[in-house]
Each structure stands twice: as C-alpha cells, then as structure tokens.
Amino acid sequence: MQTKENAIEVRHLYKKFKVVYDKPQTLKEQIISFHRKKAEYRSVLEDICINIKKGETVALIGTNGSGKSTLLKLMTKILYPNAGELKTYGKLTSLLELGAGFHPDFSGRENIYFNASIFGLTRKEIDARIQDIIDFSELGDFIDNPVRTYSSGMYMRLAFSVAINVDAEILLIDEILGVGDQYFQDKCFRKLEELRDGDKTVVIVSHSLDTLRELCNRAIWIYKGKVQMDGEPNEVIDAYLQQVILDHKADSKNQVIEKKDKYVGHMVIDFPQNGAVLSHNEKLKLQGWELSDCLHARLEVMIDRQEITAIDRIERADLLIIYENQFGGYATNPTPGFHAEIDVADLVNGTHHISVKVYDENEQLLCMEERKFELI
Ligand SMILES: Nc1ncnc2c1ncn2[C@@H]1O[C@H](COP(=O)(O)OP(=O)(O)OP(=O)(O)O)[C@@H](O)[C@H]1O
C-alpha cells in the first residue's frame, strides 16, 4: 500500500544473478560441464524491505559486493528483481555508471540536450538552463568537444551537472563522492547538502563514510544480502565498522588455518633487564610477552643450556588491542604474556644467559631475545 510521503518503497525484494563459468576449453572440462547441474544462481539481495520518505538523504553502506549498487540499479529499473516489489514515486535520475547515457561521439552540449530530453525537459526548458549546467560542470570550451575525448573527471562533472538540473525529485548516486578532484568533490558535496536541505530524496552509495556521516540523515547497512541496520548514520556506520573488523579477523584466521606457511611474530622480555644482579637466595623473575600469527607457536625459555618449563601464561588484553592492526585475527592466543619465578640456588656464581625463543608450528624460529644476569 502506498504511503503518501514515500518516495521509494521496497517490498520483500529478492535478486539473484546467474553464476557464469568460463566456457569449457578441453574435452575433460566439456564432460564436467555437461554433467553439471542446471545454471547456478548467487543470491545477492534477500527479502529487502525499505521505505524511503520524500526528502530523506539516505546512505547505503556495506562491504564490496554486498549488493548496494544492485539495489540502486533495481531502484533505477536498470535491473529487475526476481521477486518482490519496488516502487518509486516522482521523477528519478541516477548517477550510476560514470557517463552511462552519454553518446561518445556527441559533444558535451549535445549530450546535455539528449540527456535532459530523456528526463522530459523541452528544448525551451533546456535552452533556459544549459548555461547553468555548463557553468556547474566547469568544462568551458571543452563542452563542444566529443565526450569520448573527456577524462573520467570531466565525464563525471558533466553527468553530475545534468543530473542536478533535470528537476528530478529522486536522485540516486553511486560512488560519485570519490571521483574527480577535491575542488569538484567539495562542490558536489555542497550541492548535495542543498538538495538534502530542500525537498529532494537522495540515495547515496559510497565508501566515503565520513562524508556520509555529514551528509545523510539516515543510513542503511546491507550485510550478507539483508538489511542489517537502518537508522541514524553515526550509529549504523559505527556498527558496520565494528563488523568489518570482526570479519577481517575471521578471514585472517581462516587464512592461517588454511594455507599460511610463513609466519611473523614479536616478543619482548620486560624483565630482568640486561646485567641484572641477584643472589642465590633470590628467585629470578622473568616476565614478557609474545604475539604471532601462528596458531600453534611454541615458547622456549632457556637458562644457559637448561630449558625452563614452569612458565605461567597470562592474559594481556592491552597487547591484543595495541597489536590488532598488525596481527588482526591471527593473535588468537588469549594469554600472550609469560611469567616465571626461577630458582637459581643451584647455579654457580658468575654470568648466566637467558634466552626466550618463539617457534612456529614448523619449528622455524619466529623471534628471540636474550638477557644476561650476574649471580653473586
Ligand atoms: N550483472 C551481474 N551479473 C552477475 N553478478 C552480478 C551482476 N551485478 C552484480 N553482480 C554480483 O552481485 C554482487 C553484488 O554486487 P554490487 O555491485 O551490487 O555490490 P556493491 O555492494 O555495490 O559492491 P561495491 O562496494 O564493490 O561497489 C557481487 O558479487 C557482484 O559480482
């Protein structure tokens, strides 16, 4: 049922794409492909339900391949859903693929007429505003050159200028905020702010999250084909970023489990300091930590040639936070710290060596540190 203020209504929308395999080259591949079941489909959007009200400026966010552009294309009717309904109310224009809709051999000026007339503007109406469009695009004399000679930035400037001048009530924009030079980006941003503050409905797909925080009054996060969150942009973007970190960790971990053969590690002995002096009736306190991207790393502590096995492992939440970027999901060891109180009563007076080494699961040395101490 149409609600009067809705500009876009998406009801139980499903979209899937056929998975295309390379053509079989060899007889073996032909036989395998012959036996393959019917065409396979990949589901991109599942049961999407969204109402976008007139006048809203909405960000669509999500990781690469999450279906944001697909949803915009469905709104534009470049694509059609496999199930569900999508309705738009009002004149709609979209900036999707750069320069789509431009004829490469026509000049910029001819393309303005061509494009604007598609949006229902009469020749007279276009005449009245063509100078505004050209001025906004800043193409100057280039406006009379064929658009095939334009750079991608010039294409974008022309496309944006046309799109904001065809009296559309709904503007769909895909990743335009990152194209073109900074000056033009700022200009687009200010224009979009104007549109937001007017009564236009704008839907923007972008990875420029800070811009979206400033520009939009609503954000919708698409995750694994579904609407994961819909609401105030800062809240939605923060939750999205949190999930990106978690997913990155899980990916990294899988990579380690699956096929990693070269590891990196880091290890620090906090104390004793080099040259520490102690007597026979004292215990030698050893403390430090090690982190690596190897799931089954082994710590080895030696005093001279004697291995010390009574080592306590301790939690170091601070390290997992500090080294998150470096080790991401690899640093799965919840107890990267180590601690021991070592009896030195049986050692002779003089200089002794402590060495701490970390080995990966292939017994390759990942990192090591050494200390000397004096026993008196
Ligand atoms: N015409 C198509 N045929 C087959 N698969 C497609 C088609 N269009 C998109 N896809 C697939 O659908 C998924 C979603 O693509 P889409 O471009 O909508 O993602 P996106 O969220 O916009 O990603 P990005 O942030 O990288 O632009 C991707 O896996 C993509 O490969």
The ligand as an SDF file (V2000), in Angstrom:
LIG
                    3D

 31 33  0  0  0  0  0  0  0  0999 V2000
   25.0750   -8.2710  -13.8000 N   0  0  0  0  0  0  0  0  0  0  0  0
   25.5970   -9.1070  -12.8930 C   0  0  0  0  0  0  0  0  0  0  0  0
   25.7610  -10.4230  -13.1710 N   0  0  0  0  0  0  0  0  0  0  0  0
   26.2600  -11.2750  -12.2450 C   0  0  0  0  0  0  0  0  0  0  0  0
   26.6240  -10.9100  -10.9940 N   0  0  0  0  0  0  0  0  0  0  0  0
   26.4800   -9.6130  -10.6780 C   0  0  0  0  0  0  0  0  0  0  0  0
   25.9610   -8.6460  -11.5880 C   0  0  0  0  0  0  0  0  0  0  0  0
   25.9300   -7.4390  -10.9700 N   0  0  0  0  0  0  0  0  0  0  0  0
   26.4190   -7.6470   -9.7220 C   0  0  0  0  0  0  0  0  0  0  0  0
   26.7410   -8.9480   -9.5550 N   0  0  0  0  0  0  0  0  0  0  0  0
   27.2800   -9.5410   -8.3140 C   0  0  0  0  0  0  0  0  0  0  0  0
   26.4270   -9.1850   -7.2620 O   0  0  0  0  0  0  0  0  0  0  0  0
   27.1710   -8.8860   -6.0810 C   0  0  0  0  0  0  0  0  0  0  0  0
   26.8040   -7.5060   -5.5690 C   0  0  0  0  0  0  0  0  0  0  0  0
   27.3360   -6.5480   -6.4570 O   0  0  0  0  0  0  0  0  0  0  0  0
   27.1430   -4.9870   -6.2300 P   0  0  0  0  0  0  0  0  0  0  0  0
   27.8720   -4.2980   -7.3260 O   0  0  0  0  0  0  0  0  0  0  0  0
   25.7050   -4.6750   -6.0460 O   0  0  0  0  0  0  0  0  0  0  0  0
   27.9000   -4.7910   -4.8520 O   0  0  0  0  0  0  0  0  0  0  0  0
   28.2880   -3.4320   -4.1150 P   0  0  0  0  0  0  0  0  0  0  0  0
   27.8220   -3.5830   -2.7070 O   0  0  0  0  0  0  0  0  0  0  0  0
   27.8100   -2.2550   -4.8680 O   0  0  0  0  0  0  0  0  0  0  0  0
   29.8660   -3.5170   -4.1470 O   0  0  0  0  0  0  0  0  0  0  0  0
   30.9910   -2.3490   -4.2630 P   0  0  0  0  0  0  0  0  0  0  0  0
   31.0840   -1.7060   -2.9270 O   0  0  0  0  0  0  0  0  0  0  0  0
   32.2260   -3.1340   -4.5790 O   0  0  0  0  0  0  0  0  0  0  0  0
   30.5880   -1.4300   -5.3600 O   0  0  0  0  0  0  0  0  0  0  0  0
   28.6300   -9.0480   -6.4600 C   0  0  0  0  0  0  0  0  0  0  0  0
   29.0720  -10.3190   -6.0580 O   0  0  0  0  0  0  0  0  0  0  0  0
   28.6310   -8.9600   -7.9590 C   0  0  0  0  0  0  0  0  0  0  0  0
   29.6590   -9.7330   -8.5000 O   0  0  0  0  0  0  0  0  0  0  0  0
  1  2  1  0
  2  3  1  0
  2  7  2  0
  3  4  2  0
  4  5  1  0
  5  6  2  0
  6  7  1  0
  6 10  1  0
  7  8  1  0
  8  9  2  0
  9 10  1  0
 10 11  1  0
 11 12  1  0
 11 30  1  0
 12 13  1  0
 13 14  1  0
 13 28  1  0
 14 15  1  0
 15 16  1  0
 16 17  2  0
 16 18  1  0
 16 19  1  0
 19 20  1  0
 20 21  2  0
 20 22  1  0
 20 23  1  0
 23 24  1  0
 24 25  2  0
 24 26  1  0
 24 27  1  0
 28 29  1  0
 28 30  1  0
 30 31  1  0
M  END
$$$$
